[in-house]
């Protein structure tokens, strides 16, 4: 059995949930995506996008590390 088969599928995260998680506005999220500082969403339909939870967790982890580095300085 391959490692990929052991990974549980997580539901994709829609924009409203991303806004709740990050406390960012829609425009801030898309501005940060354009700047390359926020993970880009995946198209899930003709007029729908969503984010992978693992990519959001990684972004949050990096944000926390960056904040801790600022505090330690």
Jmol script that loads the backbone (N, CA, C; Angstrom):
load data "model"
ATOM      1  N   UNK A   1       0.841  -1.185   0.000  1.00  0.00           N
ATOM      2  CA  UNK A   1       0.000   0.000   0.000  1.00  0.00           C
ATOM      3  C   UNK A   1       0.884   1.245   0.000  1.00  0.00           C
ATOM      4  N   UNK A   2       0.585   2.186  -0.868  1.00  0.00           N
ATOM      5  CA  UNK A   2       1.365   3.409  -0.974  1.00  0.00           C
ATOM      6  C   UNK A   2       1.035   4.362   0.156  1.00  0.00           C
ATOM      7  N   UNK A   3       1.998   5.242   0.499  1.00  0.00           N
ATOM      8  CA  UNK A   3       1.773   6.242   1.547  1.00  0.00           C
ATOM      9  C   UNK A   3       0.582   7.135   1.231  1.00  0.00           C
ATOM     10  N   UNK A   4       0.398   7.485  -0.049  1.00  0.00           N
ATOM     11  CA  UNK A   4      -0.704   8.361  -0.422  1.00  0.00           C
ATOM     12  C   UNK A   4      -2.051   7.757  -0.067  1.00  0.00           C
ATOM     13  N   UNK A   5      -2.146   6.443  -0.087  1.00  0.00           N
ATOM     14  CA  UNK A   5      -3.405   5.772   0.212  1.00  0.00           C
ATOM     15  C   UNK A   5      -3.743   5.845   1.690  1.00  0.00           C
ATOM     16  N   UNK A   6      -2.746   6.089   2.544  1.00  0.00           N
ATOM     17  CA  UNK A   6      -2.969   6.167   3.977  1.00  0.00           C
ATOM     18  C   UNK A   6      -3.379   7.554   4.444  1.00  0.00           C
ATOM     19  N   UNK A   7      -3.295   8.521   3.584  1.00  0.00           N
ATOM     20  CA  UNK A   7      -3.620   9.892   3.941  1.00  0.00           C
ATOM     21  C   UNK A   7      -5.130  10.082   3.843  1.00  0.00           C
ATOM     22  N   UNK A   8      -5.735  10.541   4.946  1.00  0.00           N
ATOM     23  CA  UNK A   8      -7.165  10.802   4.938  1.00  0.00           C
ATOM     24  C   UNK A   8      -7.442  12.074   4.147  1.00  0.00           C
ATOM     25  N   UNK A   9      -8.475  12.058   3.362  1.00  0.00           N
ATOM     26  CA  UNK A   9      -8.855  13.243   2.610  1.00  0.00           C
ATOM     27  C   UNK A   9      -9.515  14.251   3.548  1.00  0.00           C
ATOM     28  N   UNK A  10      -9.083  15.485   3.443  1.00  0.00           N
ATOM     29  CA  UNK A  10      -9.668  16.549   4.235  1.00  0.00           C
ATOM     30  C   UNK A  10     -10.530  17.405   3.318  1.00  0.00           C
ATOM     31  N   UNK A  11     -11.657  17.871   3.818  1.00  0.00           N
ATOM     32  CA  UNK A  11     -12.470  18.738   2.975  1.00  0.00           C
ATOM     33  C   UNK A  11     -11.756  20.050   2.692  1.00  0.00           C
ATOM     34  N   UNK A  12     -11.962  20.569   1.508  1.00  0.00           N
ATOM     35  CA  UNK A  12     -11.381  21.855   1.134  1.00  0.00           C
ATOM     36  C   UNK A  12     -12.066  22.958   1.942  1.00  0.00           C
ATOM     37  N   UNK A  13     -11.356  24.068   2.123  1.00  0.00           N
ATOM     38  CA  UNK A  13     -11.846  25.169   2.953  1.00  0.00           C
ATOM     39  C   UNK A  13     -12.298  26.311   2.039  1.00  0.00           C
ATOM     40  N   UNK A  14     -13.540  26.717   2.185  1.00  0.00           N
ATOM     41  CA  UNK A  14     -14.118  27.787   1.366  1.00  0.00           C
ATOM     42  C   UNK A  14     -13.701  29.154   1.911  1.00  0.00           C
ATOM     43  N   UNK A  15     -13.906  30.190   1.096  1.00  0.00           N
ATOM     44  CA  UNK A  15     -13.458  31.539   1.420  1.00  0.00           C
ATOM     45  C   UNK A  15     -13.994  32.045   2.757  1.00  0.00           C
ATOM     46  N   UNK A  16     -15.272  31.843   3.038  1.00  0.00           N
ATOM     47  CA  UNK A  16     -15.818  32.335   4.308  1.00  0.00           C
ATOM     48  C   UNK A  16     -15.089  31.727   5.506  1.00  0.00           C
ATOM     49  N   UNK A  17     -14.759  30.445   5.418  1.00  0.00           N
ATOM     50  CA  UNK A  17     -14.024  29.795   6.504  1.00  0.00           C
ATOM     51  C   UNK A  17     -12.595  30.324   6.588  1.00  0.00           C
ATOM     52  N   UNK A  18     -11.976  30.572   5.429  1.00  0.00           N
ATOM     53  CA  UNK A  18     -10.619  31.135   5.417  1.00  0.00           C
ATOM     54  C   UNK A  18     -10.634  32.512   6.085  1.00  0.00           C
ATOM     55  N   UNK A  19     -11.648  33.303   5.786  1.00  0.00           N
ATOM     56  CA  UNK A  19     -11.777  34.626   6.415  1.00  0.00           C
ATOM     57  C   UNK A  19     -11.937  34.493   7.926  1.00  0.00           C
ATOM     58  N   UNK A  20     -12.725  33.520   8.377  1.00  0.00           N
ATOM     59  CA  UNK A  20     -12.902  33.295   9.818  1.00  0.00           C
ATOM     60  C   UNK A  20     -11.603  32.857  10.480  1.00  0.00           C
ATOM     61  N   UNK A  21     -10.880  31.975   9.824  1.00  0.00           N
ATOM     62  CA  UNK A  21      -9.633  31.443  10.375  1.00  0.00           C
ATOM     63  C   UNK A  21      -8.564  32.525  10.458  1.00  0.00           C
ATOM     64  N   UNK A  22      -8.427  33.307   9.387  1.00  0.00           N
ATOM     65  CA  UNK A  22      -7.328  34.268   9.307  1.00  0.00           C
ATOM     66  C   UNK A  22      -7.676  35.648   9.845  1.00  0.00           C
ATOM     67  N   UNK A  23      -8.973  35.932   9.981  1.00  0.00           N
ATOM     68  CA  UNK A  23      -9.440  37.270  10.383  1.00  0.00           C
ATOM     69  C   UNK A  23      -9.047  38.317   9.349  1.00  0.00           C
ATOM     70  N   UNK A  24      -8.900  37.887   8.089  1.00  0.00           N
ATOM     71  CA  UNK A  24      -8.562  38.792   6.995  1.00  0.00           C
ATOM     72  C   UNK A  24      -9.805  39.037   6.145  1.00  0.00           C
ATOM     73  N   UNK A  25      -9.837  40.195   5.509  1.00  0.00           N
ATOM     74  CA  UNK A  25     -10.910  40.477   4.572  1.00  0.00           C
ATOM     75  C   UNK A  25     -10.644  39.745   3.257  1.00  0.00           C
ATOM     76  N   UNK A  26     -11.675  39.652   2.437  1.00  0.00           N
ATOM     77  CA  UNK A  26     -11.533  39.020   1.129  1.00  0.00           C
ATOM     78  C   UNK A  26     -10.456  39.731   0.320  1.00  0.00           C
ATOM     79  N   UNK A  27     -10.489  41.060   0.325  1.00  0.00           N
ATOM     80  CA  UNK A  27      -9.514  41.810  -0.480  1.00  0.00           C
ATOM     81  C   UNK A  27      -8.094  41.609   0.043  1.00  0.00           C
ATOM     82  N   UNK A  28      -7.913  41.517   1.349  1.00  0.00           N
ATOM     83  CA  UNK A  28      -6.578  41.268   1.916  1.00  0.00           C
ATOM     84  C   UNK A  28      -6.060  39.888   1.529  1.00  0.00           C
ATOM     85  N   UNK A  29      -6.941  38.911   1.546  1.00  0.00           N
ATOM     86  CA  UNK A  29      -6.547  37.555   1.157  1.00  0.00           C
ATOM     87  C   UNK A  29      -6.057  37.543  -0.284  1.00  0.00           C
ATOM     88  N   UNK A  30      -6.831  38.140  -1.182  1.00  0.00           N
ATOM     89  CA  UNK A  30      -6.443  38.121  -2.594  1.00  0.00           C
ATOM     90  C   UNK A  30      -5.234  39.010  -2.874  1.00  0.00           C
ATOM     91  N   UNK A  31      -5.072  40.086  -2.120  1.00  0.00           N
ATOM     92  CA  UNK A  31      -3.874  40.922  -2.261  1.00  0.00           C
ATOM     93  C   UNK A  31      -2.636  40.126  -1.838  1.00  0.00           C
ATOM     94  N   UNK A  32      -2.750  39.377  -0.726  1.00  0.00           N
ATOM     95  CA  UNK A  32      -1.624  38.569  -0.255  1.00  0.00           C
ATOM     96  C   UNK A  32      -1.318  37.408  -1.208  1.00  0.00           C
ATOM     97  N   UNK A  33      -2.346  36.846  -1.826  1.00  0.00           N
ATOM     98  CA  UNK A  33      -2.121  35.795  -2.826  1.00  0.00           C
ATOM     99  C   UNK A  33      -1.307  36.370  -3.975  1.00  0.00           C
ATOM    100  N   UNK A  34      -1.707  37.545  -4.446  1.00  0.00           N
ATOM    101  CA  UNK A  34      -0.995  38.190  -5.554  1.00  0.00           C
ATOM    102  C   UNK A  34       0.452  38.502  -5.175  1.00  0.00           C
ATOM    103  N   UNK A  35       0.680  38.868  -3.900  1.00  0.00           N
ATOM    104  CA  UNK A  35       2.028  39.182  -3.424  1.00  0.00           C
ATOM    105  C   UNK A  35       2.844  37.919  -3.148  1.00  0.00           C
ATOM    106  N   UNK A  36       2.197  36.759  -3.170  1.00  0.00           N
ATOM    107  CA  UNK A  36       2.897  35.507  -2.914  1.00  0.00           C
ATOM    108  C   UNK A  36       3.095  35.210  -1.437  1.00  0.00           C
ATOM    109  N   UNK A  37       2.338  35.875  -0.568  1.00  0.00           N
ATOM    110  CA  UNK A  37       2.490  35.680   0.873  1.00  0.00           C
ATOM    111  C   UNK A  37       1.347  34.891   1.490  1.00  0.00           C
ATOM    112  N   UNK A  38       0.439  34.401   0.647  1.00  0.00           N
ATOM    113  CA  UNK A  38      -0.693  33.600   1.119  1.00  0.00           C
ATOM    114  C   UNK A  38      -0.940  32.511   0.089  1.00  0.00           C
ATOM    115  N   UNK A  39      -1.308  31.310   0.549  1.00  0.00           N
ATOM    116  CA  UNK A  39      -1.519  30.221  -0.409  1.00  0.00           C
ATOM    117  C   UNK A  39      -2.664  30.518  -1.380  1.00  0.00           C
ATOM    118  N   UNK A  40      -2.466  30.155  -2.613  1.00  0.00           N
ATOM    119  CA  UNK A  40      -3.489  30.348  -3.636  1.00  0.00           C
ATOM    120  C   UNK A  40      -4.557  29.258  -3.518  1.00  0.00           C
ATOM    121  N   UNK A  41      -5.792  29.617  -3.834  1.00  0.00           N
ATOM    122  CA  UNK A  41      -6.864  28.612  -3.796  1.00  0.00           C
ATOM    123  C   UNK A  41      -6.840  27.737  -5.046  1.00  0.00           C
ATOM    124  N   UNK A  42      -7.633  26.695  -4.996  1.00  0.00           N
ATOM    125  CA  UNK A  42      -7.812  25.782  -6.121  1.00  0.00           C
ATOM    126  C   UNK A  42      -9.223  25.972  -6.647  1.00  0.00           C
ATOM    127  N   UNK A  43      -9.364  25.952  -7.952  1.00  0.00           N
ATOM    128  CA  UNK A  43     -10.697  26.069  -8.555  1.00  0.00           C
ATOM    129  C   UNK A  43     -11.437  24.763  -8.319  1.00  0.00           C
ATOM    130  N   UNK A  44     -12.623  24.850  -7.715  1.00  0.00           N
ATOM    131  CA  UNK A  44     -13.424  23.664  -7.428  1.00  0.00           C
ATOM    132  C   UNK A  44     -14.693  23.615  -8.267  1.00  0.00           C
ATOM    133  N   UNK A  45     -14.914  24.658  -9.030  1.00  0.00           N
ATOM    134  CA  UNK A  45     -16.084  24.735  -9.900  1.00  0.00           C
ATOM    135  C   UNK A  45     -15.938  25.941 -10.797  1.00  0.00           C
ATOM    136  N   UNK A  46     -16.941  26.169 -11.607  1.00  0.00           N
ATOM    137  CA  UNK A  46     -16.884  27.285 -12.542  1.00  0.00           C
ATOM    138  C   UNK A  46     -16.738  28.620 -11.819  1.00  0.00           C
ATOM    139  N   UNK A  47     -17.421  28.765 -10.691  1.00  0.00           N
ATOM    140  CA  UNK A  47     -17.370  30.020  -9.924  1.00  0.00           C
ATOM    141  C   UNK A  47     -17.041  29.769  -8.460  1.00  0.00           C
ATOM    142  N   UNK A  48     -16.222  28.769  -8.207  1.00  0.00           N
ATOM    143  CA  UNK A  48     -15.938  28.380  -6.830  1.00  0.00           C
ATOM    144  C   UNK A  48     -14.466  28.033  -6.653  1.00  0.00           C
ATOM    145  N   UNK A  49     -13.908  28.490  -5.535  1.00  0.00           N
ATOM    146  CA  UNK A  49     -12.539  28.143  -5.172  1.00  0.00           C
ATOM    147  C   UNK A  49     -12.510  27.689  -3.717  1.00  0.00           C
ATOM    148  N   UNK A  50     -11.454  26.972  -3.365  1.00  0.00           N
ATOM    149  CA  UNK A  50     -11.273  26.521  -1.988  1.00  0.00           C
ATOM    150  C   UNK A  50      -9.789  26.268  -1.754  1.00  0.00           C
ATOM    151  N   UNK A  51      -9.410  26.209  -0.488  1.00  0.00           N
ATOM    152  CA  UNK A  51      -8.015  26.011  -0.092  1.00  0.00           C
ATOM    153  C   UNK A  51      -7.837  24.639   0.529  1.00  0.00           C
ATOM    154  N   UNK A  52      -6.625  24.116   0.386  1.00  0.00           N
ATOM    155  CA  UNK A  52      -6.262  22.869   1.059  1.00  0.00           C
ATOM    156  C   UNK A  52      -5.946  23.200   2.517  1.00  0.00           C
ATOM    157  N   UNK A  53      -6.532  22.467   3.463  1.00  0.00           N
ATOM    158  CA  UNK A  53      -6.282  22.735   4.876  1.00  0.00           C
ATOM    159  C   UNK A  53      -4.797  22.690   5.245  1.00  0.00           C
ATOM    160  N   UNK A  54      -4.060  21.765   4.664  1.00  0.00           N
ATOM    161  CA  UNK A  54      -2.634  21.641   4.996  1.00  0.00           C
ATOM    162  C   UNK A  54      -1.867  22.900   4.602  1.00  0.00           C
ATOM    163  N   UNK A  55      -2.232  23.514   3.491  1.00  0.00           N
ATOM    164  CA  UNK A  55      -1.549  24.734   3.055  1.00  0.00           C
ATOM    165  C   UNK A  55      -1.890  25.911   3.964  1.00  0.00           C
ATOM    166  N   UNK A  56      -3.128  25.957   4.459  1.00  0.00           N
ATOM    167  CA  UNK A  56      -3.500  27.002   5.414  1.00  0.00           C
ATOM    168  C   UNK A  56      -2.776  26.797   6.745  1.00  0.00           C
ATOM    169  N   UNK A  57      -2.680  25.536   7.186  1.00  0.00           N
ATOM    170  CA  UNK A  57      -1.950  25.244   8.435  1.00  0.00           C
ATOM    171  C   UNK A  57      -0.485  25.655   8.313  1.00  0.00           C
ATOM    172  N   UNK A  58       0.121  25.361   7.180  1.00  0.00           N
ATOM    173  CA  UNK A  58       1.525  25.728   6.963  1.00  0.00           C
ATOM    174  C   UNK A  58       1.690  27.252   7.011  1.00  0.00           C
ATOM    175  N   UNK A  59       0.767  27.978   6.375  1.00  0.00           N
ATOM    176  CA  UNK A  59       0.814  29.441   6.400  1.00  0.00           C
ATOM    177  C   UNK A  59       0.693  29.952   7.840  1.00  0.00           C
ATOM    178  N   UNK A  60      -0.240  29.394   8.603  1.00  0.00           N
ATOM    179  CA  UNK A  60      -0.413  29.804  10.000  1.00  0.00           C
ATOM    180  C   UNK A  60       0.823  29.474  10.832  1.00  0.00           C
ATOM    181  N   UNK A  61       1.392  28.295  10.627  1.00  0.00           N
ATOM    182  CA  UNK A  61       2.612  27.914  11.352  1.00  0.00           C
ATOM    183  C   UNK A  61       3.744  28.890  11.053  1.00  0.00           C
ATOM    184  N   UNK A  62       3.923  29.238   9.778  1.00  0.00           N
ATOM    185  CA  UNK A  62       4.980  30.185   9.395  1.00  0.00           C
ATOM    186  C   UNK A  62       4.722  31.563   9.982  1.00  0.00           C
ATOM    187  N   UNK A  63       3.466  31.968  10.044  1.00  0.00           N
ATOM    188  CA  UNK A  63       3.110  33.251  10.629  1.00  0.00           C
ATOM    189  C   UNK A  63       3.458  33.271  12.116  1.00  0.00           C
ATOM    190  N   UNK A  64       3.150  32.181  12.815  1.00  0.00           N
ATOM    191  CA  UNK A  64       3.469  32.109  14.245  1.00  0.00           C
ATOM    192  C   UNK A  64       4.969  32.133  14.478  1.00  0.00           C
ATOM    193  N   UNK A  65       5.718  31.414  13.673  1.00  0.00           N
ATOM    194  CA  UNK A  65       7.189  31.413  13.801  1.00  0.00           C
ATOM    195  C   UNK A  65       7.739  32.814  13.576  1.00  0.00           C
ATOM    196  N   UNK A  66       7.240  33.484  12.548  1.00  0.00           N
ATOM    197  CA  UNK A  66       7.700  34.847  12.252  1.00  0.00           C
ATOM    198  C   UNK A  66       7.379  35.783  13.414  1.00  0.00           C
ATOM    199  N   UNK A  67       6.200  35.635  14.006  1.00  0.00           N
ATOM    200  CA  UNK A  67       5.829  36.470  15.141  1.00  0.00           C
ATOM    201  C   UNK A  67       6.704  36.180  16.356  1.00  0.00           C
ATOM    202  N   UNK A  68       7.051  34.933  16.573  1.00  0.00           N
ATOM    203  CA  UNK A  68       7.923  34.580  17.701  1.00  0.00           C
ATOM    204  C   UNK A  68       9.318  35.156  17.499  1.00  0.00           C
ATOM    205  N   UNK A  69       9.795  35.158  16.257  1.00  0.00           N
ATOM    206  CA  UNK A  69      11.114  35.726  15.972  1.00  0.00           C
ATOM    207  C   UNK A  69      11.129  37.217  16.246  1.00  0.00           C
ATOM    208  N   UNK A  70      10.054  37.913  15.946  1.00  0.00           N
ATOM    209  CA  UNK A  70       9.965  39.347  16.213  1.00  0.00           C
ATOM    210  C   UNK A  70       9.971  39.596  17.715  1.00  0.00           C
ATOM    211  N   UNK A  71       9.274  38.769  18.461  1.00  0.00           N
ATOM    212  CA  UNK A  71       9.199  38.924  19.908  1.00  0.00           C
ATOM    213  C   UNK A  71      10.563  38.661  20.541  1.00  0.00           C
ATOM    214  N   UNK A  72      11.311  37.674  20.024  1.00  0.00           N
ATOM    215  CA  UNK A  72      12.614  37.312  20.581  1.00  0.00           C
ATOM    216  C   UNK A  72      13.682  38.345  20.306  1.00  0.00           C
ATOM    217  N   UNK A  73      13.503  39.170  19.278  1.00  0.00           N
ATOM    218  CA  UNK A  73      14.539  40.156  18.933  1.00  0.00           C
ATOM    219  C   UNK A  73      14.593  41.292  19.891  1.00  0.00           C
TER     220      UNK A  73
END
end "model"
wireframe off; spacefill off
backbone 0.3
color backbone group
